[in-house]
Amino acid sequence: MDDFHFLRPLWLFVILPALAIWWGLWRRQDRMNSWRQIMDSHLIEHLVVGESKNHGLRPIQLLLVTWVVCAVALAGPSWRMEPSPFADDEAGLVVLLKVSGTMLATDVQPTRLERAKHKIRDLLELRQGSSTGLIVYSGSAHLVMPLTRDDRIISTMLEDLTPDLMPVDGDALTQALQLAEQVLEKSGVPGSVLVIADSVSPSQAQALSTADVTLPVQFLSLQSISAPIDVGLQSAASNLGANVVELTFDPADVEEVARRAQSRLKTVSATNEGNRWQDAGYSMLPFLALFILMWSRRGWLVT
């Protein structure tokens, strides 16, 4: 119980009015005791107006007890952790897709961009029921879809993505990574980032060496299978501490991506990241229900 605390402690101030009423009742009872010192008790019961003959639990006392218990429940007493509601889900994955002019090259059939779209659909199928988001970037980065479990929406969005839709051609990978961090932070879900690109410009690779990127990142290289991985992409991956997955004809590449994304969740669970304090206020509901049932007694008034 060393970790006992209240999740919403401000609700405890609601107890103050109840304590004030209780003190007033005690003062009233104290006056009755003063009369008993100079008068027979059986006479006081007939002469003092408003004094009940019933010395059991009075409705006003029950009301005050209910008041205090309700305030404590609303304050959220807690002393132990519980798994995050996302503990049974796969980790969130934000896909960063490069949509620049170089992605229209046909060394990867039909084009690098179309092959990238195909790989994303394969990845969505492998991660059915998991949260996936999509960001596109060229000379600027843009959020297409925040984290969602509806794979059909992302698949539909992919169809019309072309370099012509991008405001500026270029390479804004750093901006895209920062946007991905914002998406995952808002969702509250542990996750990682997958960059699907054919290359990274030298300036971006250099910028990433000083960028404050804390998310786990992996790259899927969209170069021809027979071609070496782009030097800038390798440099960017090195600066980020990221893995590079090479393109394959079969689903082996996306299977590796999915496996690495899932391993992120296991790492988070092992460090208790994403766990939350258990709200024990709900356990007090049966007591509140019992107090309310007692109000059904015939003839009870708040006096």
Protein Blocks (a to p, Z undefined) as FASTA:
>chain_A
ZZgccfblmlmmmmmmmmmmmmmmmmmmmmmmmmmmmccfklmmmmmghiafblcdcfkl
mmmmmmmmmmmmmnopafbdcddfklmpccdddddddddfklmpckbcfbfklmmmmmmm
mmmmmmgoiacdddddffbccdfbdcdfblklmmmmmmmgcfklpmbgcddfkmmmmmmm
mmmmmnopacddddddfbdcfklmmmmmmpccfbdcddddfbdfkbccdfklmmmmmmno
pacddddfblmlmmmmmmmmmmmmmmmmmnopoiacddfklmmmmmmmmmmmmmmpghia
cZZ
